[in-house]
Amino acid sequence: MRRADGQSTVEVIGLLPLLLAVGLGVFGFLSAGAAREAASGAAEAGAVALLQGRDARAAARSALPGWPRRRTRITVAGRRVTVAVTPSGPFGARLRATVSADAGSSASTSPLHSSSGGRQ
């Protein structure tokens, strides 16, 4: 009979790259979900600021939690606020969250409406 000493160690070492890849994938998708939530809240805060006659870009930026502030692009076009947040991690650019919120056609009409999209 052959000895099996060290067999489990070899199997664990063989699985480490797969476990690392799965872990990075899970981290990437969790980071993308957090980026989408942050972008959604910021876009809605910007649209509400437009309805109140305040600076939409400043309101959207202040609605963001700490980590995505430096990874965010905020665009105000008319009555629409678009916020794009790039999550951290190796797949960040591919998992960018872009969310738009519309403040309506004028300040006295149309309630806040938001829509979202995936990558840009």
N, C-alpha and C positions, 0 to 999 in steps of 0.2 A: 504494500500500500504506500501511496505517496503521502507525504506530510502536507497538512493544510495550514500550517502556521503562517500568519500574515495575509491570508486570503481576504479576510474582511477589510484589512487596511488597504489593500490594492483596489478593492471594489469601491470603497469610500473615496479614495483619491480619483478614481475614474469618474465618479459621479459629481465631484466638485465643480467642474466647468458647467455642467447642466444646472446644478443648484444655483450657481452664480448668475447664469443667464435668466433663470426663472425669477430670481430675486430682483434683478435689475428691471425686468419687465413689469413686475408687480409695483415696484417703486415708481416707475415711469407712469403707469396708468393712475396710481393714486395721486401723483403730483399733477397730472393732467386734470383730474377731477377737482382738485383744490384750486387750480388755476381757473377752471370754468366757473366755480362758485364765486371766486374773487372778482372775475370779470363781470359776472351777472350783477352782483351787488353794486359795483362801481358804475356800470352803465345805467342802472336804474337811478342811482343817486345823482348822476349827471343830468338825466332827463327831468328829474324832480326839480333840480336847481334851475333848469331852463324854464320850467313852469312858474317858478317863483321869481324869475328875473335875476338870478345869481349866475356866477361864473360856473359853467358846467364842467369844464376841464379841472378846475380846482376842487370842485365837489367830488368828482369821480376819483381823483387822486387821493383825496383825504378819506374816502370810503374804503380804500384798499388796506389790507393788513400789511404789516412790515415787509415780508419777504418779496411780494411781487411788485412793489413800487418801482424798482429799478429794471424790471423786466416787462414793463407795460408801455403800450402805445395807445394814446387816447386821441380820438378824432371827433371833432364836432362839425357837422355839416348841416346847416339849417337847424331843424328841430330834432335831428338824430344824433345820438351819442354812440360811438362805437369804441369799445375797449378790447384790445388784444393783449392777452397775458401769455407769455412763454414760460412754461414750467421748467424747473431745473432738471438736470439729469441728462443722460446721453441721447435721449430721444426728444428733447425739449422743443426743438424747432419743428419737428414733425407733428407734435401734439399740441400746438398752439391753440388756445381757446379764444375765439372771437365772438363777442356778444354785442348786439345793438339794442338800444332802447329809443323809442320814438316818443317825443313829447307832444305829438299832434301837430295839426296844421297851424294853430294859433294858441295863444295862452288861454283863451276862454273856451276852447272846444277840445274834443277828443281826449279821452283818458290815456294814461300811460300805457303804451304797448311795447312789449319787448320781443325780440326774436333772436335766435342764436344760430351760429354756424360752427363748423369744425375748423379745419385748417384753412389757411389763406393761400 
